[in-house]
Amino acid sequence: MSETTYESKDQLQVALARRAQADPAFKEELLRDPRGAVAKEAGRELPADLEVHVLEDTASEVYLVLPALPAESGRLSDAELAGVAGGSGKSHHTDCASWVPTTCTAGSIVGDC
C-alpha cells in the first residue's frame, strides 16, 4: 500500500495518471485490475460496493466523466455548480479546445496539455 495520503479523489486521479505514464507495468496493472491498483495507491481498502473503471483516451476517442449528483437533493449547490461550470480553478486549460487530443503532445496527461 502507498504511504502517500491523498486529500481528494482529484489528487489520487492525477497521481494514478502520472504513475501510469511513467511506469508501463503499473499502467498495465491499472488497466487489468483497476480496483486493486487504486486501492494499493490510495493506501486503503475500497468500499465493497464501489466499482472502479479505467479507460484510456486515444487519438480518436476521448472519455468525459460526469460527476455524480449529491444523493440528498439531486441538485448541485451554488458552490458545487460554480466549481463544475467554471472549473475548480485547478485546470491548466483555458478553453475546451485545448484538451482535444490532437492539440496535446505525445505522452501528456489531462491538465498537462
N, C-alpha and C positions, 0 to 999 in steps of 0.2 A: 504494500500500500504506500501511496505517496505521503511524504511528510509535509507537503505544501498544503496550506489551508486556503480555500477559495471563498471569498465573501459573497460571490454571486454566481449564478448559472452562466452569465456572460463571461466572467473571468475564466471559469472552467472550460467553456467552449473555445475561447481564444487559446488557452494553454493546450488543449487537445489538438486543435488545428495546427498550431506551431510545432508541436512534438511530432505529429503525423508527417509534416513536411520534412522535418529534419531526420526522422528515423523511419526508414521504409518497413522495418519489422514491426514497429508499433502501429504504423498505418495499416498494415495487413491484419494485425490483431484487432484493431478498432473496427475494421470492415467485417471481419469474420465473427467477432464476439463483442459487439458494441457494449453490451451491459457489463461484461466482465472488465473490459478495458476502462470504461468510465468509472466504475466502482474502484478499480485499482488507482486511477489517477486522483479521484476525489478523496481517497483515503478512508472510505467507509462503505458499508453495505448500502445498496439502494433499496427503497421500499419494494416489497414483493410484487405489488400490482403495477409498478412503473415499467413501461416498455421503453426501450431505447433503440432508436433507428439512426443509422449513419448513412448519408448519401454523399456522393462526391460530384461536384459540378464538373462539367466538361466544356469544351469549346462550343458545343451545340445544345447543352442542357444546363439550365440554372434552376435551382430549387429555392423557393421562398418559404420561410417558416412563419406562419401566422401565430401570434401569441394566444394562449388560452384566455378566455374571458374569466373574470373572477366568479367563483361559484355562487357567492351570496346574492348578487344582483343581476348578473348577466350583462352589466354595463360597466364601462371604464369610468373611473373618477376623472375630474378635470385634470389632475396632475398626471394620471396614467395616460390619458388621451394626449396631453401635450408631449409626453415622452415618446409615444408611438408616432404621432403625426409629425412632430418636429425632430424626432430622434432624441437620443439621450444626451446629445452634445458630445458623445464619445467617438462618433464616426469620423473617419478621415475623408469621407466623400462629400462633395458639395452639391451634387445633383445625381439623379437616378442613373443617368447615362454613364457615370464614372464607374459603376460596378459591373457593367456588362462585360462578360469575359473577354471580348475582343479588345477591350481597352486595357486589360490587366497584363502585366508582364508575366512571363512563364515562371511558375513556382510561387506566385504571390497568393496570399490568402485574403479573405474578406477583411477590409479595413486597411490593407496594405497597398491597394491599387492607387 
